[in-house]
Amino acid sequence: MFCGCTPDNDPSGGTGTLNLYGIDPHTLDPALSGDSTSHEFITQIFSGLVKLDENLEVTGDIAREWNIASDGVTYTFFLREDVYFHNGKHLNAQDFKASWERACDPATGSQTASVYLGDIKGAAERINGQAYEISGLRVLDDFVLEVTLDEPKSYFLYKLAYPTAFVVDASTATGTGWWQSGINATGPFKLKEWQPGRRLELVRNDNYYGQPARLERVVFHLWAGVMMDLYETGEIDVAEVGLSYIEKARDERNIFYTQLIENPALSIMYIGFNVTAEPFNDPLVRRAFTRAIDKEKIVDLVFKNSYLEADGLLPPGIPGYNENLQVQEFDISAALELIGMSSYGSVDALPPITLTTGGYGGIIPGELEAVVYQWEENLGVEVTVRQLEVNEFYYNLMEQKDQLFYYGWSADYPHPQNFLEVLFGQGSPNNTGEYYSADFEALILQAAREPDLEISLSLYREAEQILLNDAALIPLVFGIDQVLVKPYVKGYEPGPLGVVRLSEVWIDAG
């Protein structure tokens, strides 16, 4: 990420280039993307019917307006008529229908289509290969799209801001790896070049229907080295602050103190239980492992107070956040007593336990080492850690999980359903631990159908409490985004969803 500047690296030159550190995305296909790295690129290149504004409210993007029928299931979207793909093709409502049917085509292999488009009538049949079209999609006019849901869903519009619902040129989005070059999309930037492992360059789309990007180009330097070293030498303009650097960055005597931006993120890191596998098919054992972790010590000593201790699943800032949850407090004696009360009777009777995590080079995160150490010290249980390569971890965890897994989740849209139902709902592709509770299912279903927001949020709070009572997970920490941004870079604002609108960033050449 060379400073947004001239070739001689003079930041006052101002060529409108932003240089960022990056790693190769797993995919640039909106239908396939399910990880934050891929989203980082896709949200700059593609666009959809709606987007979230700075207040995380749904606002129009390609859709200039919409109507929701009194039955709560029929949505009519009226599209802008000035939207063109990067190659000059005029967009119309049929492109959205084709894009969503392609995302739901079993041949596409999307792991997100059922979550984000599955509320549409007929989408399940398309996903299961039982229909060629989605019956709930009708093109009423070149620029009018009617969408019918299977039942009222209070969060449906939020889902349409997720990449799975973005529009693609279905005529060119064919074959494996079509997105590696020549992407035809509608977003504020175009993919100019991608050299895997080296460089990915985006350039401004001058025919963008919205406010054109203020940057001429964005260059991602892929796997370029140690991020903080690159930032200190001026090769990149933004750097995430790791735990080893946060104390230095927070020091008022340090030159980088005024360049540090810290924003709460709608994200969580947690330990998940495979509730179908011994010994965690017994809720008493799950509670014991939960109560054997001193999270306060981990946040202080390992995370250096760069994260917030998590009591529940919903992070602060998400509608429905409950600061009065009843939690499984740290208590070693109670944890051992729970194991004694369990179907196993003692620690010695527990089977071998393995925890699955993602990463590179066998390097285990410090917080995970601390958790495993506390289980050994407090319970006398040895837990083996098995590491998967990051992309394999996120996309194949359901099949490859062991008895435990370390997982991170960032909100795709600011609604409690995106955590509760998406991560723990029956049949959700993201319900990796295969948790099920009839009471939990009834509550999230009722909450989704409830038109009164306060009543709906109250129901979601009840559902979250059930998760904690059942020890369906061990919440560890809620995220805080911490980045250093060069003084000449303006408008770089990490949002609560972890996505920066690069089209709103500019270089101050003064």
Buried (B, 14 or more C-beta within 10 A) or exposed (E): BBBBBBEEEEBEBBBBBBBBBBBBBBBBBBBBBBBBBBBBBBBBBBBBBBBBEEEBEBEBBBBBEBEBEEEBBBBBBBBBEEBBBBEEBEBBBBBBBBBBBBBBBEEBEBBBBBBBBBBBBBBBBBBEEEBEBBEBBBBEEEBBBBBBBBEBBBBBBBBBBBBBBBBBBBEBBEEEEBBEEEBBBBBBBBBBEBEEEEBBBBBBBEBBBBEEBBBBBBBBBBEBEEBBEBBBEBBBBBBBBEBEBBEBBBEEEBEBEEBBBBBBBBBBBBBBBBBEBBBBBBBBBBBBBBBBBBBEEBBEEBBBEBBBBBBBBBBEBBBBBBEEBEBBEBBBEBBBBBBEBBEBEEBEEBEEBBBBBBBEEEEBBBBBEBBBEBBEEBBBBEBEBEBBEBBEBBBEBBEBBBBBBBBBBBBBBBBBBBBBBBBBBBEBBBBBBBBBBEEBBBBBBBBBBBEEEEEBBBBBBBBBBBBBBBBBBBBBBBBBBBBBBBEBBBBBBBBBBBBBBBBBBBBBBE
